[in-house]
Amino acid sequence: MLHMRRREFFTFLGGAALAWPLSAHAEQLDPERRIGVLVNEPWAALEGLHVGLSELGYGEDGHLRIEYRFAEGNAARFPALAVELVRLPVDIIVTWGTPAALAARKATSTIPIIMSAGDPVGAGLVANLARPGGNVTGLSSQIGGEGQQLELLKELLPNLSRVAVLSNSTNPYSVIAMKNARQGAAALGLALDVADVSAVSELDTAFRALSRERPDAALVIADPFLAHERVLIATLMLEHRLPSIYAYHEHVEAGGLIAYMTDYHEIFRREATFIDKIFKGAKPGDLPVERPTRFELVINLKTAKALSLEIPPTLLSRADRLIK
């Protein structure tokens, strides 16, 4: 059923824009309202936005137009894509990830922005979670997650002592993520070897350098570029015999070992409530930023077998999904 829904969703995303009917309860709205969506790729989690809008009744009369813009793994494209959405214009911009949110905020100080970002306060997107101010609100998504990911690696590998970390310093979130990772590593008595990677040509060199440190496992920081290159990264992890953990389940579907992350489908479903409130007159700066409440653990059993790893029953019992 999951794969069916995804196939349908990718069909749904076939064009750059889509017109959705509006319900009777929203008849007072301009039927030409536009939502701009600025994200890395057309991942299935975006379906949550469609679901959330439908639950709120946006689906019967009139039309709501959604304009999608994808950076396709190149965060440097976000500023131009954000400007493109502003010039259309759109009434609201929905973003996924810190680089997209920062680009949207730079492009406009008046159009409401509903973001999903790892640490929106730390990244300077909002003044505080309770009263964000300005034109940005939405949901946090990765606060402290790197420490929890290291705990899962330790549970998987009780003798874990050294962890390789793939990060992309061109993403402002990486600074926050590395701080969280170092705090988590210190609490667990782990050493971290960090490779900063922002181009495909750097990946092989980074893995060779990391392998010289003989790490026991690897952590991949949430980042658009690293997510886009998930197949190559999963291949290199297997070549170097590294159990790996990620912040997106797409990494695991591409051959990575474990993902522990926010339920992004739920994040996008919740973003629909912000859209509804803003359409009804609320100011984004007055809407508190929400914290994630649902998290998912996904394990690739095929990869575990390829690495000759036995997943502890405690982890298997907590997994939300197993890839066999």
Secondary structure as GFF3:
##gff-version 3
##sequence-region A 1 324
A	DSSP	alpha_helix	2	12	.	.	.	ID=ss1
A	DSSP	beta_strand	17	22	.	.	.	ID=ss2
A	DSSP	three_ten_helix	24	26	.	.	.	ID=ss3
A	DSSP	beta_strand	34	39	.	.	.	ID=ss4
A	DSSP	three_ten_helix	44	46	.	.	.	ID=ss5
A	DSSP	alpha_helix	47	55	.	.	.	ID=ss6
A	DSSP	beta_strand	61	70	.	.	.	ID=ss7
A	DSSP	three_ten_helix	75	77	.	.	.	ID=ss8
A	DSSP	alpha_helix	78	87	.	.	.	ID=ss9
A	DSSP	beta_strand	92	96	.	.	.	ID=ss10
A	DSSP	alpha_helix	98	107	.	.	.	ID=ss11
A	DSSP	beta_strand	113	117	.	.	.	ID=ss12
A	DSSP	beta_strand	136	140	.	.	.	ID=ss13
A	DSSP	alpha_helix	145	156	.	.	.	ID=ss14
A	DSSP	beta_strand	162	167	.	.	.	ID=ss15
A	DSSP	alpha_helix	173	188	.	.	.	ID=ss16
A	DSSP	beta_strand	191	196	.	.	.	ID=ss17
A	DSSP	alpha_helix	200	212	.	.	.	ID=ss18
A	DSSP	beta_strand	217	220	.	.	.	ID=ss19
A	DSSP	alpha_helix	224	228	.	.	.	ID=ss20
A	DSSP	alpha_helix	230	239	.	.	.	ID=ss21
A	DSSP	beta_strand	244	246	.	.	.	ID=ss22
A	DSSP	alpha_helix	249	253	.	.	.	ID=ss23
A	DSSP	beta_strand	258	262	.	.	.	ID=ss24
A	DSSP	alpha_helix	264	279	.	.	.	ID=ss25
A	DSSP	three_ten_helix	284	286	.	.	.	ID=ss26
A	DSSP	beta_strand	295	300	.	.	.	ID=ss27
A	DSSP	alpha_helix	301	306	.	.	.	ID=ss28
A	DSSP	alpha_helix	313	318	.	.	.	ID=ss29
A	DSSP	beta_strand	321	323	.	.	.	ID=ss30
###
